[in-house]
Amino acid sequence: MEALLIVLGAIIVYSVITYLWQRRIVKALTEEEFRAGYRKAQLVDVREPDEFAAGHILGARNIPLTQLRMRMKELRKDQPIYLYCQNGLRSGRAAQMLYRKGYRNLYHLKGGFKTWTGKVKKKA
């Protein structure tokens, strides 16, 4: 029982530290703020291809989180990167991966694609 409490405590501490670090390295933007800047940035949808095909923000490039390590070179370090996923969790993890590789100008859509009310493109 005591070991379980220690493990649970460690998980909570790790989660809090990760959350605070993520808030420092990636700026969460409201839809209005996101909409104001994403056309001048690299817009990346980190969801899986089937999610992307079902609907994505107009002009977005699909680089799934599962492929990000291999495809990171497709992104420029000298331009802002606007990330989004379905609800904001994967885009936060993507920002952490990019930050570790030297990317600094990172933003993500608060609430993710499910909160987006702007133009959407779907594959037929």
N, CA, C and O of each residue as an XYZ file, in Angstrom:
496
protein
N       0.822     -1.197      0.000
C       0.000      0.000      0.000
C       0.869      1.265      0.000
O       0.604      2.219     -0.731
N       1.903      1.247      0.832
C       2.798      2.394      0.927
C       3.515      2.640     -0.400
O       3.675      3.784     -0.827
N       3.947      1.551     -1.049
C       4.634      1.666     -2.346
C       3.700      2.267     -3.388
O       4.122      3.066     -4.225
N       2.434      1.882     -3.334
C       1.450      2.417     -4.280
C       1.299      3.932     -4.103
O       1.211      4.668     -5.085
N       1.270      4.384     -2.867
C       1.174      5.823     -2.594
C       2.408      6.575     -3.088
O       2.296      7.689     -3.601
N       3.565      5.976     -2.936
C       4.810      6.594     -3.408
C       4.784      6.716     -4.929
O       5.135      7.762     -5.476
N       4.366      5.646     -5.616
C       4.282      5.665     -7.082
C       3.260      6.708     -7.527
O       3.520      7.485     -8.447
N       2.117      6.724     -6.882
C       1.073      7.694     -7.218
C       1.577      9.127     -7.009
O       1.340     10.003     -7.840
N       2.271      9.352     -5.897
C       2.848     10.667     -5.623
C       3.856     11.073     -6.686
O       3.871     12.221     -7.130
N       4.700     10.125     -7.093
C       5.705     10.396     -8.127
C       5.037     10.765     -9.450
O       5.486     11.683    -10.137
N       3.973     10.058     -9.807
C       3.252     10.341    -11.051
C       2.656     11.751    -11.002
O       2.724     12.491    -11.983
N       2.082     12.113     -9.874
C       1.483     13.441     -9.730
C       2.553     14.531     -9.830
O       2.361     15.529    -10.525
N       3.662     14.344     -9.148
C       4.762     15.322     -9.196
C       5.279     15.456    -10.630
O       5.476     16.571    -11.114
N       5.500     14.320    -11.315
C       5.967     14.339    -12.703
C       4.975     15.098    -13.590
O       5.383     15.916    -14.414
N       3.680     14.831    -13.425
C       2.653     15.486    -14.236
C       2.642     16.993    -14.016
O       2.512     17.756    -14.973
N       2.777     17.424    -12.776
C       2.777     18.854    -12.460
C       4.008     19.537    -13.068
O       3.900     20.613    -13.656
N       5.167     18.910    -12.924
C       6.406     19.472    -13.480
C       6.306     19.569    -15.003
O       6.668     20.593    -15.584
N       5.815     18.504    -15.653
C       5.655     18.505    -17.114
C       4.700     19.614    -17.547
O       4.973     20.333    -18.509
N       3.592     19.752    -16.844
C       2.601     20.776    -17.162
C       3.204     22.181    -17.052
O       3.014     23.011    -17.940
N       3.923     22.440    -15.969
C       4.525     23.758    -15.773
C       5.600     24.045    -16.814
O       5.689     25.164    -17.320
N       6.419     23.042    -17.138
C       7.459     23.217    -18.159
C       6.819     23.492    -19.506
O       7.267     24.366    -20.247
N       5.764     22.739    -19.825
C       5.078     22.917    -21.101
C       4.507     24.325    -21.215
O       4.565     24.932    -22.285
N       3.959     24.848    -20.130
C       3.414     26.212    -20.158
C       4.500     27.240    -20.413
O       4.223     28.308    -20.959
N       5.736     26.933    -20.026
C       6.851     27.862    -20.233
C       7.366     27.839    -21.668
O       7.785     28.874    -22.187
N       7.342     26.682    -22.312
C       7.964     26.566    -23.637
C       7.000     26.781    -24.795
O       7.436     27.128    -25.893
N       5.715     26.588    -24.584
C       4.745     26.747    -25.675
C       3.628     27.661    -25.192
O       3.085     27.483    -24.102
N       3.299     28.642    -26.024
C       2.254     29.590    -25.644
C       0.912     29.075    -26.156
O       0.725     28.885    -27.357
N      -0.010     28.856    -25.236
C      -1.363     28.427    -25.600
C      -2.148     29.654    -26.064
O      -2.229     30.658    -25.356
N      -2.717     29.559    -27.251
C      -3.448     30.685    -27.829
C      -4.938     30.377    -27.918
O      -5.333     29.243    -28.191
N      -5.755     31.391    -27.686
C      -7.190     31.248    -27.927
C      -7.381     31.154    -29.441
O      -6.457     31.442    -30.201
N      -8.558     30.759    -29.875
C      -8.801     30.672    -31.313
C      -8.570     32.012    -31.995
O      -8.019     32.066    -33.094
N      -8.987     33.087    -31.349
C      -8.821     34.426    -31.914
C      -7.333     34.766    -32.100
O      -6.936     35.267    -33.153
N      -6.523     34.494    -31.082
C      -5.077     34.749    -31.161
C      -4.429     33.847    -32.207
O      -3.569     34.287    -32.971
N      -4.846     32.590    -32.236
C      -4.313     31.608    -33.185
C      -4.610     32.073    -34.617
O      -3.738     32.071    -35.486
N      -5.856     32.466    -34.828
C      -6.300     32.911    -36.156
C      -5.517     34.144    -36.622
O      -5.246     34.297    -37.813
N      -5.153     35.023    -35.677
C      -4.434     36.257    -36.008
C      -3.019     35.992    -36.504
O      -2.477     36.805    -37.253
N      -2.397     34.867    -36.105
C      -0.999     34.655    -36.458
C      -0.660     33.452    -37.300
O       0.455     33.375    -37.816
N      -1.570     32.503    -37.465
C      -1.168     31.249    -38.104
C      -0.847     31.367    -39.590
O      -0.137     30.515    -40.125
N      -1.338     32.378    -40.263
C      -1.038     32.508    -41.703
C       0.411     32.931    -41.957
O       0.942     32.729    -43.049
N       1.044     33.521    -40.937
C       2.439     33.963    -41.067
C       3.379     32.951    -40.421
O       4.546     33.254    -40.176
N       2.877     31.754    -40.146
C       3.663     30.750    -39.426
C       3.579     29.406    -40.150
O       2.897     29.261    -41.165
N       4.285     28.445    -39.600
C       4.189     27.069    -40.080
C       3.056     26.422    -39.287
O       3.173     26.225    -38.077
N       1.966     26.093    -39.966
C       0.785     25.537    -39.309
C       0.844     24.020    -39.399
O       0.814     23.457    -40.494
N       0.928     23.355    -38.243
C       1.121     21.910    -38.213
C       0.022     21.228    -37.405
O      -0.216     21.554    -36.242
N      -0.638     20.279    -38.052
C      -1.640     19.423    -37.416
C      -0.915     18.139    -37.013
O      -0.421     17.417    -37.879
N      -0.842     17.844    -35.715
C      -0.088     16.673    -35.255
C      -0.979     15.447    -35.040
O      -0.552     14.464    -34.433
N      -2.217     15.508    -35.539
C      -3.108     14.352    -35.443
C      -2.738     13.314    -36.506
O      -1.946     13.588    -37.407
N      -3.311     12.144    -36.389
C      -3.046     11.070    -37.340
C      -3.713     11.383    -38.687
O      -4.673     12.152    -38.733
N      -3.208     10.786    -39.797
C      -3.724     11.099    -41.138
C      -5.240     10.942    -41.305
O      -5.862     11.734    -42.013
N      -5.842      9.936    -40.665
C      -7.293      9.759    -40.806
C      -8.057     10.907    -40.131
O      -9.097     11.336    -40.631
N      -7.546     11.401    -39.005
C      -8.170     12.546    -38.335
C      -8.025     13.801    -39.203
O      -8.961     14.589    -39.340
N      -6.835     13.968    -39.785
C      -6.543     15.103    -40.662
C      -7.479     15.091    -41.868
O      -8.027     16.129    -42.240
N      -7.664     13.918    -42.478
C      -8.519     13.792    -43.662
C      -9.976     14.110    -43.338
O     -10.706     14.619    -44.188
N     -10.398     13.814    -42.118
C     -11.786     14.065    -41.718
C     -12.075     15.559    -41.565
O     -13.235     15.969    -41.546
N     -11.030     16.365    -41.458
C     -11.197     17.811    -41.361
C     -10.005     18.448    -40.676
O      -9.557     17.981    -39.629
N      -9.489     19.524    -41.272
C      -8.341     20.230    -40.701
C      -8.427     21.714    -41.047
O      -9.171     22.117    -41.941
N      -7.652     22.515    -40.322
C      -7.622     23.953    -40.568
C      -7.006     24.199    -41.945
O      -5.972     23.629    -42.290
N      -7.654     25.044    -42.707
C      -7.206     25.371    -44.056
C      -5.749     25.827    -44.034
O      -5.408     26.748    -43.291
N      -4.884     25.201    -44.834
C      -3.481     25.578    -44.917
C      -2.574     24.778    -44.000
O      -1.359     24.979    -44.011
N      -3.135     23.874    -43.205
C      -2.319     23.085    -42.273
C      -1.571     21.972    -42.982
O      -2.027     21.435    -43.992
N      -0.424     21.640    -42.436
C       0.400     20.529    -42.907
C       0.267     19.421    -41.859
O       0.331     19.691    -40.660
N       0.085     18.194    -42.302
C      -0.077     17.073    -41.373
C       1.263     16.403    -41.092
O       1.835     15.748    -41.963
N       1.755     16.572    -39.873
C       2.930     15.846    -39.397
C       2.505     15.205    -38.073
O       2.628     15.821    -37.015
N       1.998     13.951    -38.136
C       1.519     13.301    -36.914
C       2.603     13.232    -35.831
O       3.789     13.089    -36.128
N       2.171     13.337    -34.581
C       3.100     13.246    -33.459
C       3.945     11.984    -33.557
O       5.127     11.994    -33.212
N       3.336     10.889    -34.030
C       4.052      9.613    -34.140
C       5.178      9.661    -35.172
O       6.073      8.817    -35.138
N       5.152     10.634    -36.089
C       6.188     10.757    -37.127
C       7.094     11.972    -36.921
O       8.029     12.192    -37.691
N       6.816     12.754    -35.887
C       7.503     14.041    -35.716
C       9.020     13.909    -35.618
O       9.743     14.702    -36.222
N       9.512     12.934    -34.877
C      10.972     12.765    -34.747
C      11.638     12.610    -36.112
O      12.694     13.194    -36.359
N      11.027     11.828    -36.994
C      11.607     11.574    -38.318
C      11.414     12.752    -39.271
O      12.215     12.936    -40.187
N      10.374     13.546    -39.074
C      10.035     14.599    -40.028
C      10.330     16.009    -39.530
O       9.961     16.987    -40.180
N      10.988     16.117    -38.388
C      11.272     17.416    -37.782
C      12.024     18.352    -38.726
O      11.836     19.568    -38.678
N      12.866     17.792    -39.575
C      13.680     18.611    -40.491
C      12.818     19.373    -41.497
O      13.302     20.299    -42.149
N      11.549     18.992    -41.629
C      10.644     19.701    -42.538
C      10.251     21.070    -41.980
O       9.711     21.906    -42.704
N      10.521     21.293    -40.708
C      10.144     22.548    -40.063
C      11.350     23.464    -39.903
O      12.454     23.013    -39.596
N      11.122     24.747    -40.115
C      12.200     25.735    -39.992
C      12.247     26.289    -38.582
O      11.212     26.554    -37.969
N      13.464     26.463    -38.072
C      13.635     27.003    -36.720
C      13.481     28.521    -36.682
O      13.262     29.091    -35.613
N      13.593     29.185    -37.839
C      13.559     30.649    -37.869
C      12.149     31.220    -38.065
O      11.990     32.434    -38.196
N      11.133     30.366    -38.086
C       9.759     30.834    -38.245
C       8.896     30.262    -37.128
O       9.168     29.167    -36.636
N       7.851     30.997    -36.718
C       6.961     30.469    -35.676
C       6.285     29.177    -36.137
O       6.019     28.985    -37.323
N       6.017     28.309    -35.181
C       5.316     27.059    -35.461
C       4.025     27.064    -34.652
O       4.048     27.167    -33.425
N       2.898     26.952    -35.355
C       1.578     26.882    -34.726
C       1.127     25.426    -34.804
O       0.959     24.876    -35.892
N       0.938     24.819    -33.655
C       0.581     23.410    -33.561
C      -0.859     23.248    -33.094
O      -1.378     24.067    -32.335
N      -1.492     22.184    -33.558
C      -2.781     21.826    -32.970
C      -3.021     20.334    -33.142
O      -2.459     19.689    -34.027
N      -3.872     19.805    -32.272
C      -4.295     18.413    -32.348
C      -5.799     18.418    -32.054
O      -6.454     19.444    -32.238
N      -6.344     17.310    -31.609
C      -7.774     17.255    -31.367
C      -8.192     18.066    -30.138
O      -9.184     18.794    -30.179
N      -7.421     17.937    -29.028
C      -7.834     18.624    -27.801
C      -6.708     19.364    -27.077
O      -6.948     19.941    -26.017
N      -5.502     19.364    -27.611
C      -4.406     20.126    -27.015
C      -3.327     19.303    -26.335
O      -2.272     19.845    -26.006
N      -3.553     18.011    -26.113
C      -2.559     17.185    -25.432
C      -1.379     16.834    -26.332
O      -0.224     17.027    -25.951
N      -1.667     16.322    -27.521
C      -0.576     15.921    -28.432
C       0.233     17.120    -28.911
O       1.447     17.017    -29.086
N      -0.428     18.259    -29.125
C       0.325     19.434    -29.582
C       1.283     19.902    -28.488
O       2.363     20.407    -28.795
N       0.911     19.746    -27.235
C       1.818     20.065    -26.129
C       3.026     19.147    -26.120
O       4.152     19.597    -25.907
N       2.795     17.855    -26.353
C       3.909     16.902    -26.406
C       4.801     17.192    -27.619
O       6.024     17.090    -27.536
N       4.176     17.554    -28.744
C       4.951     17.898    -29.939
C       5.840     19.104    -29.660
O       6.998     19.134    -30.077
N       5.306     20.090    -28.961
C       6.084     21.286    -28.615
C       7.285     20.914    -27.751
O       8.370     21.465    -27.939
N       7.112     19.995    -26.813
C       8.228     19.555    -25.973
C       9.318     18.917    -26.823
O      10.500     19.198    -26.626
N       8.929     18.054    -27.774
C       9.913     17.400    -28.642
C      10.670     18.442    -29.468
O      11.894     18.378    -29.592
N       9.935     19.393    -30.027
C      10.561     20.424    -30.855
C      11.484     21.313    -30.020
O      12.570     21.683    -30.468
N      11.055     21.650    -28.823
C      11.857     22.501    -27.941
C      13.203     21.840    -27.636
O      14.242     22.500    -27.640
N      13.171     20.545    -27.374
C      14.413     19.812    -27.070
C      15.385     19.829    -28.249
O      16.592     19.670    -28.062
N      14.862     20.020    -29.464
C      15.717     20.046    -30.657
C      16.038     21.470    -31.110
O      16.537     21.673    -32.217
N      15.753     22.453    -30.258
C      16.179     23.816    -30.568
C      15.129     24.727    -31.166
O      15.441     25.875    -31.484
N      13.910     24.275    -31.332
C      12.835     25.134    -31.834
C      12.321     25.966    -30.667
O      12.095     25.439    -29.578
N      12.135     27.264    -30.891
C      11.767     28.121    -29.774
C      10.449     28.883    -29.943
O       9.793     29.179    -28.944
N      10.054     29.197    -31.134
C       8.878     30.036    -31.369
C       7.641     29.141    -31.529
O       7.126     28.973    -32.635
N       7.166     28.565    -30.400
C       6.131     27.528    -30.431
C       4.809     28.010    -29.827
O       4.781     28.632    -28.766
N       3.727     27.708    -30.527
C       2.381     28.087    -30.093
C       1.449     26.915    -30.329
O       1.664     26.121    -31.244
N       0.410     26.802    -29.505
C      -0.587     25.783    -29.818
C      -1.989     26.272    -29.499
O      -2.186     27.162    -28.673
N      -2.955     25.667    -30.175
C      -4.355     26.068    -30.076
C      -4.962     25.511    -28.800
O      -5.085     24.298    -28.632
N      -5.339     26.414    -27.905
C      -5.957     26.024    -26.632
C      -7.274     25.298    -26.929
O      -8.132     25.823    -27.638
N      -7.425     24.105    -26.389
C      -8.658     23.338    -26.609
C      -8.629     22.478    -27.862
O      -9.473     21.599    -28.033
N      -7.666     22.724    -28.737
C      -7.494     21.898    -29.929
C      -8.520     22.134    -31.031
O      -9.334     23.056    -30.974
N      -8.447     21.265    -32.035
C      -9.274     21.385    -33.233
C     -10.771     21.301    -32.907
O     -11.594     21.909    -33.591
N     -11.110     20.556    -31.876
C     -12.539     20.394    -31.555
C     -13.199     21.725    -31.175
O     -14.424     21.837    -31.212
N     -12.395     22.737    -30.809
C     -12.951     24.044    -30.462
C     -12.908     25.027    -31.636
O     -13.435     26.135    -31.533
N     -12.286     24.631    -32.749
C     -12.091     25.518    -33.900
C     -13.412     25.813    -34.598
O     -14.186     24.897    -34.873
N     -13.676     27.086    -34.885
C     -14.906     27.466    -35.581
C     -14.614     28.073    -36.958
O     -15.538     28.439    -37.685
N     -13.321     28.181    -37.316
C     -12.930     28.793    -38.585
C     -13.069     27.824    -39.757
O     -13.687     26.765    -39.647
N     -12.481     28.218    -40.870
C     -12.567     27.414    -42.097
C     -11.876     26.075    -41.905
O     -10.823     25.973    -41.276
N     -12.503     25.056    -42.468
C     -12.018     23.682    -42.353
C     -12.006     23.072    -43.747
O     -12.902     23.316    -44.555
N     -10.986     22.282    -44.015
C     -10.914     21.563    -45.289
C     -11.062     20.081    -44.982
O     -10.462     19.571    -44.036
N     -11.863     19.395    -45.785
C     -12.051     17.949    -45.628
C     -11.710     17.269    -46.939
O     -11.930     17.816    -48.019
N     -11.166     16.058    -46.825
C     -10.918     15.269    -48.039
C     -12.259     14.676    -48.463
O     -13.044     14.231    -47.626
N     -12.513     14.675    -49.768
C     -13.796     14.212    -50.279
C     -14.045     12.738    -50.039
O     -15.094     12.219    -50.421
